Structure formats: structure tokens, C-alpha cells
Amino acid sequence: MQQPDYIFESSWEVCNKVGGIYAVLSTRAASMQKKWKDHVFFIGPDFGAHSNLFFKEDASLWSKLSLTTYNLPPTTCRIGRWQVPGEPIAILLTWQHLWEQKNAIYGWAWEHFGVKSHAAYGDYDDSCMFGYAAGQLVEAMTKTLTKTKAKVVAHANEWQTAFMLFYLRSYCPSVRTMFTTHATGIGRSIAGNGKPLYDYFEGYHGDQMADELGMVSKHSVEKQAAWVADCFTTVSDITARECQQLLDKPVDIVTPNGFEQGFVPQGKSFTAKRQVARRALHQLAEKYLRETVEDDACYICISGRQEWKNKGIDVYLDSMRQLAAVRRADGDKRHVIGCVLVPYLEHPVVRIDTTSIIFLPYYLDGSNPTFRLTYYDLLIGMDLSIFPSYYEPWGYTPLESVAFGVPTITTSLSGFGAWYRQQPPTAGAMQPVTVVERNDSNYSQVVQTIVQTIQTFLALPATRRTALRKAAMKVGQQADWTHFFPYYEQAYHIALTKKRP
């Protein structure tokens, strides 16, 4: 099986913590470094001080890599190491110097690849110019690094960096290319606009829906990148089906997302961090609720972007509301506190007897003065998590949850949920991952099932909850990158050996 000598991987989320793609790349980095020590280069946008939260600049790397004479266009280009396990080399780019050439670049992209940039808006221009700049960087570095005919693969994540592929196909065709869509733009948009994605799936046509939903340019970039790349991948069978239907292009291979156990504290460190998180949650609850909260209160969280339907925030809130009604009827007095870690909610605290919902309206990167804990530092203290997604190509949130020993509830419409269903079941009254069947027509049933699952969890004795946390961690270990990275090795082989037309 052929493997590259050098890998360039670009993403808008390199050293830019936004969402799931950051988790994909940052946790996969250690596996890549282990096999290609410092022959892996992650390329991301330079956002200055924000990027520096995760990036440590080291200009000496240019000379160590014999790249002091690289011939780049006039652009700001910083090199250093991404501060994640494995500490891979990261190169951060600015792209504003290309604005004067924007129209000419779009004309070239239309003429050579059929990319329709005429309907562009929002983040389209910044993304495409960044991708083009990344292509220039790879071309310049490849000329220096490949004097001995080394094999190079350039990997673009999502449409935001696809212009890198177009550039390399035109100006540096010796570099083989990969393109990964982590969620099709049209699929996400159909779901987010309240249309039934699944009941009428075979009736949707990607180009038609792009015109209807105002997605012409972004869809065009994504679709053409899927066809131009030497290897086209996505993260789950669910999204592979979308690619076939909405992009008119089957994927070459599915590359499921894993997790890096280096992010998870072990032994006494795990116990200590869980205690810190529990104390923080306890203090938060008493402060917001203005009453005494018992030490064994149950904390149930949801997190993610503000995609009310796609991420299942609506289901979560309805489930907690119904749970409160059931517990009130049963006379259950113990506090159950829901923590909502998303960008927006109308009220910071929702009180329903002893079932309460607390909204944390900021990104948990450890810098907020009110709550100086990162997301992982807080997650480890939770008792249960719920991610009842309607549209979730993979689902890092439930995977992160079990990796940190927190049992989770997800749905059959998430890639992670579909993967878990293929694993042997765990003995006991409750699984570490509960996969709720979800479709376009069973909203109420989904809510009811989640309420019943929470009730089952609340009724478990302390010893069984401990056993369930350990079972959750074993699931996280089963989804470690050591098990999933071979899919990427196959993808690199496909990219290097594919015959181009």
C-alpha cells in the first residue's frame, strides 16, 4: 500500500477552535506525527491572538526544514507547533493580499473547474482566498521538499479550503489531493430550514436545492472539489449517502472520526479533575438557583452550535420539561440540573421545580473569568449527556462524552450512533450509549424515550453508575484513532494511485 512522504492538511479550524473539525484534526495529529514525524504540515488561517491560544510560533523550523529560501508570494506566513498531543507543525496564513486578484481567480475557477462564484456571499470570499493561498504555499514548499521525487498528498477539509485543490491541480499536478466533506452543505441546509431530509431524501437534487436555499456558490465549490480530488472521503455512511444523492459523487472511502486518549486524564488525575469539575458545577448551581443543592445532584448536559433542530436542542429542552413533570408526580426532590453549553438561549435559568436548566453563554476555552474551565474540564464532571441530533454526520460530542466517562444519549441519525449500534452490547440495565431511533415523523416518541432513559439512569445505584462510567470509557477506547486511522492510510493510497483522466 503506497503512502505519502509528506502530508499537507488544510482546514479553517487548524489552531482555530470552532467545532467538530477542530476535534477531528487535533486528536488525529498524534497518530500522524507518530508515523510521519514532522512530515505533516497543518495549514490554517492566521487570526493573530486567537490563533496563539493553540499555536506556538517557532520561526527556526523554516531553517530546520531547509525552507529558508522558499519562494512564496507576498503573504504573511507563520510557522510553529499546534499545542495538541503530538505537537505537529502548523503554518498559519493570511490571505488578504489576494483580494485584488479575487475576480480573476473566480474567473479562472469557473473556466477550469466550473465553480460558480457569482452568487457568493458571507464567508465565501475569505474561505476561497485562504484556500488559494494554501495552494500557493503547498506548491512553494513542495518544490523544496520533493527534490528526490517524494510523494506528497494535500488534504482539504470542507469547502472552505477547496480552492487549494483547484490550485494544485492546475499549477502543481504532481501533488495528489484528498477532499473530505464532514457534512454536505445542502444536507445541513435542508435540515436546518425545517424540510424533511429523510422522508423525501431520494427526491432532492443538490443543484436545485442550492438554488432554492441560496447555496449556489458554496455548493458548487463542494461539488467540484469532490470530483477534482484524487480521493473523496466523508466521515460516515450517513453522509456518504448524502454525497451520492446531493453531490452526484460517491465517496471513495468512509473515514470515521476517532478520538485521542491523550486528551483524557488517567488514574488519580482523572479522579482529581472530576472532583474539581463537580465542585465547580455545584457552586454554579447554588449561585444560579440561590438555594442549597445536594452533593449528589445529577448534572445532564448538551453542547454544540446553535442549530436548534439539527443539534436536537429542541428535543433536549422538551425532554427536560417532560422529565420535570414526571418527577413532580413521583415526588422526587433530588436536583436534576441541565447544563446547556450553546451560544444562545432566551433565559439563563429555567426553573421547573427541582429540575433546572442553566445556560452557559460562552465558549469554554478556560479564558472566561466567570468559569475558568475548558469544555473537557467541565465535561468530566457531568453525570449524563444528551445529543439528540436530527442532522449529525458523525457526532464528536457523544464520542467526547464517553471518552471522559460520561454515559450519553444520541440518535440513529448520527454517524457515531450508527457506529455504536454495530458494537457488542454492554450488560446491565442501561447502555453507556443509548441510541434513540429518530426520523422525520417521531419527535414525540424520541422525547418520551429520552425521558425514560433519564429515569432509568436516575434509578441506578451509585455502584452501577460507576460501572456505567467505566463502560463508557471503554467505548471511547474502542473509537480511538489507533482503530480508525487505517482508513486514512487507505485514503492516502487511493489518492496516490488513482488514474487521472
N, C-alpha and C positions, 0 to 999 in steps of 0.2 A: 504494500500500500504506500503510494507516494505521499510525502509530507513536505511542507514548505520549509525553507531555511529561515525565512523572515516572514513575520505577520504584521500587517498594519491594520488596526481596527479602529474605525471612527464611529463616534456617537455624540449626539448633543448632550449626553449625560456622563461623559467622561469628566471626572472631577467636578461634576455639576449634579448634586443630589436632588433629583426631581421625583423619580418614581421607580417603577419596576425594572426598567432597563439599567438604571444605576446598580440595582441589586444583581442583575444578571452578570454584568461586566465585572463589577468589583469583587464578586465572590468567585468568579471563574478565573480571575487573574492569577491566583496562586497555582492552579493546575497548569496554566500556560507557562508561567515562569519556571516551573519545575522541569518542563520538557524543553523549552526554548529560552533558557536563561538570557535575558537582555537582548533577545532577538525578536521580542514582541514590543510593538510601539502602539500605545493607545493615543488616539488623536481626538482632542476635544476643543470646545470654544473657550477662549480666554475671557473670563468675567472678572479679572482682577482680584480684589479682596475676597469675593465669594469663592472663586476657584481655589484661593490659597488655604481655605479651610481643609481642603483634601489633597493639596498639592504642595510638594516641597521642591522648590527650584534648585537645580544643580547644573549650572552652565558648563561645568567641567566635563559633563557627559558628551558634549559635542566632540571634544578632542579625544576622549577615551574611545569614541566610536569612529574616529578618523573622519569626522564630518565637519571639520573647521573650515573647509573650503567649499561646502555645499552651495550650489548656485540657486538660491531661492528668489522668487520675485520680491519686490519691496513690501514686506509684511512683517509684523511683529510676531515672533515665534519664540516661545519659551520652552525649555526642556527641563525635566526634573523627574520626580517619582511620585506616583499616586500613593497616598498614605492608606493603603489597604493591605491585607495579607498578601505576601508575595512582592509588594512594592515594585510593580512593573514600571518601566519607563513610560512617561506620559509627555506628550507635546501639545501645548495649548496655542491655538492660533487666533489671530484677529483676521477679519475679512473685509473691513470697511474700505480698504484700498481698491476693492473690485467694484464698488458701486458705480464708478464712471463707466465701467465696461458692461454693466448689467444687461442693457438691451441687446448688445452684440452677443453676449453669452446666451441669452434666451433665444435669439435668432439661430445661433449655432445649434442649440439643443433641439429646436424644432426641426431644423433642416436635416440633422443627422440621426435623431432618435425619436422624432415625433412628439416631443414633450410640449404640452400646451400651457405655456406660461401666461397667456394673455388675460386669464381670469384670476390672476394671483391677488392675494390679499393677506393681511395679518403677518404671520411669521414666515411666509413663503420666501421672501427675498433674502432675509438673513440666513435662513437654512440653506438655500441653494448656493449662495455665495460662499458660505462656510464649506459646503461640500466641494465646491470647485477649488477653493484654496487648499483643502485637504488633498485633492488630486495632484495639485502642483507640488505639494510637499512630498508626497509619495514618489512622484516622478523624480524629483531632485535627489532624494535620498537613495532611491533605487540605483541611480547612475553611479553612485559612490559605493554602495554596498554589494552590488552584483557584478563586480569585475570578473568573478570566477563563475559566471553563469548560475548564480544561486537562484533557487526557486522562491518566488515571492507571491503571497496572497494578500490582497487588500479586501477587508471585510467591512461593509457599510451596514449600519443598523438603522432601520426605518427610513422613510422617505426623506427625512431632514438631511441625510448625508449622501443621498443617491447620486448627486452630481459628481461626486468623487469617482463613481463607476463610469459615468459617461466620459469624464475627462480622461481616465486611464485607458479606456477602450480606444479613444481617438489618438492620444499622444504618447501612451506608454503601454502598448498592447502586450508586451512581454509579461506584465503583471497580471496574474489571474485574479478573478474577482468573486466575492460572495456578497449576497444581499439577504438580510433577514428582516422580514416584517413580523413584528411582535403582536400586531393587531392590524387588520386591514382598516384603512381609513373609512371606507364605505360601510363596512360591517359595524364599526363603532358608531358611525353617524346614524345609520338606520336605527340601531338600538337606542341611541341617545335621544332621538327625535320621537320616540314613542311608537315606532312602527313595529309590527310583529316580525321579528327577524327570522324566527324558526318555523312558524306555521306555513309561511309562504316563501321559504328560502329559495326553492328552485325557480320561483317566478321573478326573482330580482336579477337585473342586469347591471353590472358595475358602471358602465359608461352612462347609461340612462339615469341611474340614481345619483351619479356625480353631478349631472346637470341639474337634477331636481333639488339636491341638497346643497348646492353651491360649493362643490368639492372638485371642480373640473381640473384645476392645476395640480393640486396635491395628489389626486387620484391618478392623474396622467404620469407624474413622476414615479409614483409607486409601481404602477403597472409596467411602465417601460423598463424600470430597474429590474423587475422580476424577469423580464425577457432578455435583458442585456447581460445580466450576471452569468458567470460560468457555473455558479451553484446558487440556487434559490432555496432558502430554508424558512421555516417558521417553527413555532415552539410547541405546537400540539396538533393532534389530529383534528380537533375542532376548528382551528384556524386554517389548517391545510384544506379543509372542505370549503372555507370561505375563499381562499386563494383560487381554487379551481373555478368556483362559481362567479366571483366578483372581479377577479383579475384575469380570468381566462387563461390561467397558467398554473399547472400542477407544480407543487414543490418538488425539488429533487430529493430532499430528505427532511424529516422532522427532527429537530434538535431540542429536546425538552430541557427545561431550566433546572439546574441543580442548586445546591447551597454549599457554602464553605464552612466546615465545622470550626475553623479558626476564629470565627466571629462569636462562637458560643463559649462562655466561660465554663471551666470544668471543676469538679470536686468542690473543695471548700470555697473557691472563688465564686462558683455558681450559687452556693447557699448564701454567701455574703451579699452578692448582688441582688438576689431575690429579696432578702431581708431589707435592703436599702430601698428597693422599689416598693415593697409593701408599706414601709413607713411613710414614704412619700405619698402614696395613694391614700393612706389613712389620714394623713394631715390634710391633704387636698379635700377629701370627702367631708371631714369635720368643718373645715373652713367654709366650704361652699354651702353645706347643708345646715350649718350652725346648730349642730346637735352632736351628742356622743354617738360614735359609730363603733360597733364591737370589732375586736381584732380579727375575727373570722368572717367578716363581711365578704361577700362574693363580688369580685370585680370582673365585668364582662365587657370586652372592647370590640370596636370596629374601627378601621382606619382606612385611609386612602384619599384619592382625589374626590372633589365634589362632583361626582357623577351619580346623581340621586337614584336613578333607576339602574344604570349599568352596574354600579358597585353594590346595589342592594341596600342602600341606606334607608330607603322607604320600608323595606321588609324588616330591617333591624328595629326601627322605631315602632312599627306596628306590633312586632313580636314582644318587645319590652312592655308595650301598653297592655297587650293581652295577658302577658305574664303577671303584671300587677293586679289585674282583675282576678285572676285565678288565685294568686297568693292572698289577696284580701278576703276572698271567700273561704280560704282554708285557714285563715287566722295566722299566717306565717309572719312573724315580726322581725326576722333577721334581715339586715340590709342587703339588698342586691343593687349594685351601683354600676350603671352602664357608662363607659367612657367612650366618647365619640371624638376621634382624632381626625377630623376633616376640616377644610378651610372655612366652612360656613354653616351656621345653624341660627335660627331666629332667636332662640333664647339660650343663655349659657347653662341654666339649670332647669331641668324638668322634674317636678316632684309628683310622684304617684304613690302616695303612702310611703312604704319602706322601699319601694322600687324607684330609683332615681337615675337620671341621666345627666352626666356632666360633660360639657363640651369644652375641649381644649383647642382654642382657636389659633394655634401657631405650629410651625414646623418644628418637630422635636429633634433639633440638632445639638442640643446641650447649651445653646447660647442665650436662651430666654431667661431673663432674671427671675421670673416667677417660678420656673420649673426647670432647674438646671440638670435635666436628664435627657439623654438621647432616646430615640424611639426604642432601640433594643434594650436600653437600660430600664425603660418603663415596662416594655412588653414582658420581661422576665417575671414581673410581679403579678401578672394577671392570672385569673383562675380559668377563664374560658374566653375564646374569641369567636366572633360570628362574622362571616364574609359571604352573605347570601347573594352572590353576584348573578346578574342577568347576562352580562357580557364580560367575559374574563378569559382571554385566550390561554393564559397559564394560571396566574394567581400566586404571586410571591407572598402575599400577606398570610394566607393559611400555611404555606410552607415555612416561612419565618417563624410563625407561631409554634408549630410543632417542634421546630429545631430548638426553640428555647423552652420546651417542656410545657407548652400551653395547649391543651386539647382545643380543637377547633371545629366549627360547623361551616361547611361550604356547600356548593351545589353541583349538580351534574353538568352544568353549563360552564364550569371552569376546567381548564386543562388539568390542573392539579387534582381536582376532584375526580375527573375521569381516570387519571393515572392511579389514584389511590384505590379505586374500585377494582383494579386489576391485581392488587396485593392481597396476600392471605389475610383473613380477618383475625382480629385480636380477641382472645377470650374475655368474657366479662359482660356486665350489663350494658356497657357503653363503649363504643369505639373511640380511639384517640382522635380520629377524623370521622365526623358524621357527614355523609354526602346526601343532601336532600335533593330528590328528583324535582327539577324545575323546568317548566316550559312556558309557552305564551298564555296558557289558559288556567293555571293552577295557583295563582297568587295566594289565595286564602289558605289553601292546603299547605303551601310552603310555610306560611306564618304559623299555622297550627302545629306542624311537625317540629319547627324550631322551639316553640313554647314547650312542647312535650319533652324535647331533648334537654332543655334547660332544667325542667322539673326533675328529670331523671338524674341529671348531674347534681342538683341541689340535695337530692335524697341520698347520695352516696356518702358512706362514712369516710372519715379522714384518711384511713389507710388505703381505701380504694381510690381516692383522689390522687394520693401519692403514686400509686401504681399506674394510674392513668397518665400522669405526667411523665413517668418513665417510659411508658409505651409510646407517648407522643414523640419523645426524643429519639426513640428507635426508628420511628417513621422518618424523622428528619435525617437520620444517618443513612437510611435506605435511598434518600434522594440527594445524597452527597455527590459532588462533582466527579468523584472517582468512578461513580457508576454511570454518569451521564456524559462525561467528556468524550468517550469514544465515538459518540455521534458526531461531534465536531471533527474528530480526526477523519471520519468517513467523508464529511463535507469537504474538508481540505483536499482529500484525494479526488473527489468528484471535480472540484474546481481546477485542479492541476491536470486532469486527464481528459476533460471534456473537449470534444472536437467542435471547433467553432465553424459556423457557416462561412 
